[in-house]
Every structure is written in C-alpha cells, then in structure tokens.
Amino acid sequence: MKRRDFIQKASAATALVTLGGLGLQSFTNIDKTSKITILHTNDVHSHIDAFSPGDGRNANKGGVARRASLIESIRKENPNTLLLDAGDIFQGTPYFNYYGGELEFKLMSKLKYDAATIGNHDFDNGIEGLYAQLPHAEFQFLSANYDFSNTIMDTHTKPYKVFIKDGIKIGVYGLGIELNGLVDPSMYKETKYLDPIETSQDMTRILKTEEQCDLIICLSHLGYHYKNNPNKISDLALAKATKDINLIIGGHTHTFLSKPTIVKNIEGKNTLVNQVGCYGINLGKIDFYFDSDKNKAAKGTSIIV
C-alpha cells in the first residue's frame, strides 16, 4: 500500500471527537473547515537507526530516516502541521554515549521539530550536558514547571509558545516530571519543580485569555497513568483536574496508544490524551478541524514507522 493511502486509511479509521461539548453538525462537511495536523513523538531515547530485521517484535520499525519521509509526506498533504516531542530525547544507544546528544538535536532540527519538552533522561549528562547541546537544537524547548532561574539553563527554555497556522492560534506549553527520586540532584542542580496542575491552570489562563489561543496543547513528561500510585500526577489526572487543555501529548511511561484517550475535564468537556510508546517506533498524528466559528473536532491515530 502506498504511504499516502496508508495515512489516509489510518486516519479515516478513527472517530471524529468534538471538543468543548459541541455537536458534530458543524463538521459534516470537513472540506470547508480549517485542518491543523499535530505530529508527535516521545521517549525516542537516542534511537537513530531502525530496528534490525532480527529484533523480535520491533523488527524493521522506527529510524529517523523513515520518520523523516513520513513527516514530509504528511506535510505535503497539509502544510498546516506542527511537529512536537514530549521528552526523553537522550539515552538509550551508543549514539548518546559517544556524541552526548548532539546528533539527536541536529537530526530533530533537520526534521523541523517545532518544540519539545524536557524529560528526566535529558539530564543524564547533567544540566551542563543538556545546556552544551542547545546550540544544535533549532527548535524551542518548553518547560513551564521547571524553574531554571538559578541554573545554567536560565532563559534557555520558555514556558509556552504560540504558533499560528491557517489563522488558527495554537498555544503549546511544557510540563516535566518531578526529578527528585528519578535523577541524582547533582545532575539537575538547583532546578525547582513546580506543581503541574497549578502550573497548567496558569498556562491555560494565559493561553486562553491573554493570548486568545484557539487550540491549547500540553507537552507532558508526567506519564500516562500510575495504577499503583493514584496520588502521583499523571496525564489522565491532569486532564481531569484542569480545563481548556484540548490535547495532552504524553511521555515517560512508554505507553502505546493506538488512538487518543478521551478524558472529561473539570468542566465535563473532552480532553484528548495521547502517547506513542517509545524509541521512534510510532508517530502520533492528530487532525483538528475548525469550522468558521472556530468550533473544533479532532481525530487521531498512531502510525507505525
């Protein structure tokens, strides 16, 4: 099957979900709406090459070159596309051990990533190691709940960024997991961790009210869900406890979802939560449709690379 046909069939297999509690009547003629495509990865962990043919369940999957071809074909279909990553870019293959993250950031820049958040493994060469590789990253790092003000990373991340595609304002902000207990304190130095739910309430207020965004996306490295630790803040918990987030793109727990999970937020409206496993095996693809009144609906899928 041709790649283009596969993408269309994979997308068509997912249901159209309205956001904001609206009916589907606005979206009966999708050709007359604005379409924004969100592509995303998480926990790639320095996997540059595809898995080998003899690699069990991941045989022949992944690889930056294949992901690049897939992304290029989707962008040709819809130029109004954002490409995002939810952290843990580093650590997992000898490429990281040898180059320290330089190759990962250079390749992400060539793929024209728009933004990424920071995962716990991105501190594996210390905060100085992360800082040293920033010149190779031609995309924005977003982190709203890591306070880097007393560290070398001060001013090198932003809490959020607003993108405009086809007249639609898209606000994206980043959240990281609590580093204490996961990362040696000597690696993250005086980085302060701020509560993700409180931070999200601030971010959504700014993006919705001040920036007047039509679509709000959280890039999260909190983890999808913790069955044995319900008090730990996860993406599902974040979605339930907040409002105005349309999409949470997750990472950390290496959760393979074939399509986004729909969660009712604190106002009873739909929030999408998605995560595409790890190692660049899958590429997340979510299409948002806006009618002339900027009511929105979405459908999403996970594409095997």
C-alpha positions as CSV (number, residue, x, y, z in Angstrom):
1,M,0.0,0.0,0.0
2,K,1.3,3.4,-0.8
3,R,2.3,5.5,2.2
4,R,-0.2,8.3,1.3
5,D,-3.1,5.8,1.1
6,F,-2.0,4.2,4.3
7,I,-2.0,7.5,6.1
8,Q,-5.5,8.3,4.8
9,K,-6.9,4.9,5.7
10,A,-5.3,5.0,9.2
11,S,-6.7,8.5,9.8
12,A,-10.2,7.5,8.5
13,A,-10.3,4.6,10.9
14,T,-10.5,6.9,13.9
15,A,-13.7,8.6,15.1
16,L,-14.3,12.3,15.0
17,V,-14.4,13.7,18.5
18,T,-15.8,17.1,19.3
19,L,-14.0,19.3,21.9
20,G,-15.9,21.7,24.1
21,G,-19.2,19.7,24.2
22,L,-20.4,20.8,20.8
23,G,-22.4,18.7,18.4
24,L,-21.0,17.2,15.2
25,Q,-23.3,19.2,12.9
26,S,-20.6,21.9,12.3
27,F,-18.3,19.3,10.8
28,T,-20.5,17.4,8.4
29,N,-18.5,19.0,5.5
30,I,-14.9,18.7,6.5
31,D,-13.7,20.2,3.2
32,K,-15.0,23.6,4.3
33,T,-13.1,23.6,7.6
34,S,-9.6,24.5,8.6
35,K,-7.4,21.5,9.3
36,I,-4.4,21.6,11.7
37,T,-2.3,18.4,11.9
38,I,-0.3,17.7,15.1
39,L,2.5,15.1,14.7
40,H,4.3,13.9,17.8
41,T,6.9,11.6,19.3
42,N,8.1,10.8,22.9
43,D,10.8,8.8,24.6
44,V,12.8,8.3,21.4
45,H,15.9,7.6,23.6
46,S,18.6,8.2,21.0
47,H,17.2,5.6,18.6
48,I,18.6,7.0,15.3
49,D,18.6,3.7,13.3
50,A,15.7,1.5,12.5
51,F,15.5,-1.8,14.5
52,S,17.1,-4.7,12.7
53,P,15.1,-7.4,10.9
54,G,16.0,-9.9,13.6
55,D,14.8,-7.7,16.5
56,G,11.8,-9.6,17.6
57,R,8.6,-7.5,18.0
58,N,10.3,-4.2,16.8
59,A,11.8,-5.7,13.7
60,N,12.3,-3.2,10.9
61,K,10.4,-0.5,12.8
62,G,11.5,3.1,13.6
63,G,14.5,5.0,12.5
64,V,14.9,8.8,11.9
65,A,15.2,8.5,8.1
66,R,11.8,6.7,7.8
67,R,10.2,9.1,10.2
68,A,11.5,12.0,8.1
69,S,9.9,10.5,4.9
70,L,6.6,10.0,6.7
71,I,6.6,13.5,8.2
72,E,7.5,15.0,4.8
73,S,4.6,13.2,3.1
74,I,2.1,14.4,5.8
75,R,3.4,18.0,5.5
76,K,2.8,17.9,1.7
77,E,-0.7,16.8,2.4
78,N,-1.3,19.5,5.0
79,P,1.3,22.4,5.3
80,N,-0.5,23.4,8.5
81,T,1.3,20.9,10.6
82,L,3.2,21.1,13.9
83,L,5.8,18.5,15.0
84,L,6.3,18.1,18.7
85,D,8.3,15.9,21.2
86,A,7.4,15.1,24.8
87,G,10.9,14.5,26.2
88,D,13.5,11.8,26.9
89,I,15.3,12.5,23.7
90,F,18.6,11.3,25.3
91,Q,19.9,8.0,26.5
92,G,19.5,4.5,25.1
93,T,22.0,3.9,22.4
94,P,25.8,4.3,21.9
95,Y,25.0,7.5,19.8
96,F,24.2,9.3,23.0
97,N,27.2,7.8,24.9
98,Y,29.5,9.0,22.1
99,Y,28.0,12.3,20.9
100,G,26.2,13.4,24.1
101,G,23.0,14.4,22.4
102,E,24.5,16.5,19.5
103,L,23.3,14.0,16.9
104,E,19.7,13.8,18.3
105,F,19.3,17.6,18.3
106,K,20.8,18.0,14.9
107,L,18.5,15.4,13.4
108,M,15.4,16.8,15.1
109,S,16.4,20.2,13.7
110,K,16.6,18.7,10.2
111,L,13.2,17.1,10.6
112,K,12.0,20.7,11.6
113,Y,10.6,19.9,15.0
114,D,8.7,23.0,16.3
115,A,9.0,22.4,20.0
116,A,9.9,19.8,22.7
117,T,9.7,19.5,26.4
118,I,12.4,18.1,28.7
119,G,12.3,14.5,30.2
120,N,14.2,13.2,33.2
121,H,16.7,11.3,31.0
122,D,17.6,14.6,29.2
123,F,19.6,15.3,32.4
124,D,21.7,12.1,32.1
125,N,24.8,14.1,31.2
126,G,23.9,16.7,33.9
127,I,22.3,20.0,33.3
128,E,25.6,21.2,31.9
129,G,25.5,18.4,29.3
130,L,22.0,19.4,28.2
131,Y,23.0,23.1,28.0
132,A,26.1,22.2,26.0
133,Q,23.9,20.7,23.2
134,L,21.4,23.5,22.9
135,P,23.3,25.2,20.0
136,H,22.4,22.2,17.9
137,A,18.7,22.5,18.6
138,E,16.8,24.7,16.1
139,F,13.6,24.3,17.9
140,Q,12.1,25.7,21.2
141,F,12.3,23.8,24.5
142,L,9.1,24.4,26.5
143,S,9.1,23.9,30.3
144,A,6.5,25.7,32.5
145,N,7.1,23.8,35.8
146,Y,10.9,23.6,35.9
147,D,12.2,26.8,37.4
148,F,15.7,27.0,36.0
149,S,16.4,30.6,37.3
150,N,19.3,29.5,39.5
151,T,20.9,27.2,36.9
152,I,22.9,27.4,33.6
153,M,19.6,26.7,31.8
154,D,18.1,30.1,32.9
155,T,16.4,31.9,29.9
156,H,17.1,28.9,27.6
157,T,13.6,27.5,27.9
158,K,10.2,29.1,27.6
159,P,7.0,28.1,29.5
160,Y,5.0,28.2,26.3
161,K,5.0,29.2,22.6
162,V,2.2,30.3,20.3
163,F,2.1,29.1,16.7
164,I,-0.3,30.4,14.0
165,K,-1.3,28.0,11.3
166,D,-4.1,28.9,8.7
167,G,-5.3,31.7,11.0
168,I,-5.6,29.3,14.0
169,K,-3.7,30.3,17.2
170,I,-2.1,27.2,18.8
171,G,-0.7,27.6,22.3
172,V,1.8,24.9,23.4
173,Y,3.3,24.6,26.9
174,G,5.6,22.0,28.5
175,L,5.5,20.0,31.8
176,G,8.2,17.8,33.3
177,I,8.1,15.1,35.9
178,E,9.4,15.6,39.4
179,L,13.1,14.9,39.2
180,N,13.7,14.1,42.9
181,G,13.9,10.3,43.2
182,L,14.4,9.8,39.5
183,V,17.6,11.8,38.8
184,D,20.6,12.4,41.1
185,P,20.3,16.0,42.5
186,S,23.9,16.7,41.3
187,M,22.6,16.3,37.7
188,Y,19.8,18.9,37.8
189,K,21.4,21.2,40.4
190,E,19.0,23.9,41.7
191,T,16.2,23.2,39.2
192,K,12.9,23.7,41.1
193,Y,9.9,21.6,40.4
194,L,6.5,23.4,40.4
195,D,3.1,21.7,40.8
196,P,1.9,20.6,37.3
197,I,-1.8,21.2,38.0
198,E,-1.3,24.7,39.4
199,T,1.1,25.5,36.6
200,S,-1.4,24.2,34.0
201,Q,-4.1,26.4,35.5
202,D,-1.8,29.4,35.0
203,M,-0.8,28.4,31.5
204,T,-4.3,27.7,30.2
205,R,-5.5,31.1,31.6
206,I,-2.6,32.9,29.8
207,L,-3.1,31.0,26.6
208,K,-6.9,31.2,26.5
209,T,-7.5,34.7,27.9
210,E,-4.4,36.7,27.2
211,E,-3.0,35.0,24.0
212,Q,-6.6,34.1,22.9
213,C,-5.5,30.7,21.5
214,D,-8.0,28.6,19.6
215,L,-6.2,25.3,20.5
216,I,-4.2,24.5,23.7
217,I,-1.7,21.7,23.8
218,C,0.3,20.4,26.8
219,L,3.6,18.7,26.1
220,S,3.9,16.5,29.1
221,H,6.5,14.2,30.5
222,L,4.5,13.3,33.6
223,G,3.4,9.8,32.5
224,Y,0.1,8.4,31.3
225,H,-1.3,6.8,34.4
226,Y,0.0,5.2,37.7
227,K,-2.3,2.3,38.7
228,N,-0.3,1.5,41.9
229,N,0.2,5.2,42.8
230,P,-3.0,7.1,42.3
231,N,-1.7,10.2,44.1
232,K,1.1,10.7,41.5
233,I,0.1,13.3,39.0
234,S,-0.3,11.7,35.5
235,D,-1.7,12.9,32.2
236,L,-5.1,11.4,33.0
237,A,-5.2,13.0,36.4
238,L,-4.0,16.4,34.9
239,A,-6.8,16.2,32.2
240,K,-9.5,15.6,34.9
241,A,-8.3,18.3,37.2
242,T,-8.0,21.2,34.7
243,K,-9.9,23.0,32.0
244,D,-9.2,24.4,28.5
245,I,-6.5,21.9,27.5
246,N,-7.5,20.3,24.2
247,L,-4.7,17.8,23.9
248,I,-2.1,16.4,26.2
249,I,0.8,14.8,24.4
250,G,2.5,12.5,26.9
251,G,5.7,10.7,27.6
252,H,7.7,8.9,30.3
253,T,5.7,5.7,30.8
254,H,6.3,4.4,27.2
255,T,2.5,3.8,26.8
256,F,1.5,2.6,23.4
257,L,-1.9,4.0,22.5
258,S,-3.5,3.3,19.1
259,K,-5.6,6.4,19.4
260,P,-6.0,9.2,21.9
261,T,-7.8,8.6,25.2
262,I,-10.8,10.9,25.8
263,V,-11.0,12.3,29.3
264,K,-13.7,14.6,30.7
265,N,-12.1,17.7,32.2
266,I,-13.2,19.6,35.3
267,E,-16.0,21.3,33.3
268,G,-17.1,18.0,31.7
269,K,-15.6,18.8,28.3
270,N,-13.4,16.4,26.2
271,T,-9.7,16.5,26.5
272,L,-7.5,14.2,24.4
273,V,-4.6,12.4,25.9
274,N,-2.1,10.6,23.6
275,Q,1.2,8.8,23.8
276,V,3.0,6.7,21.2
277,G,5.2,4.4,23.2
278,C,8.9,4.8,22.7
279,Y,12.1,4.6,20.5
280,G,10.5,6.3,17.5
281,I,8.5,3.1,16.6
282,N,5.3,5.2,16.2
283,L,4.4,8.7,15.1
284,G,1.3,10.2,16.6
285,K,-1.0,12.1,14.2
286,I,-4.0,14.1,15.4
287,D,-6.0,16.2,13.0
288,F,-8.0,19.2,14.4
289,Y,-10.9,20.6,12.4
290,F,-12.2,24.1,12.9
291,D,-15.4,25.5,11.4
292,S,-16.0,29.1,10.6
293,D,-16.9,29.9,14.2
294,K,-13.7,28.1,15.4
295,N,-15.6,25.2,17.0
296,K,-13.3,22.2,16.9
297,A,-13.3,18.5,16.4
298,A,-10.4,16.1,16.2
299,K,-9.4,12.6,15.2
300,G,-6.2,10.8,16.0
301,T,-4.2,7.7,15.2
302,S,-0.8,6.2,15.8
303,I,1.2,5.4,12.6
304,I,3.9,2.7,12.8
305,V,7.1,3.9,11.4
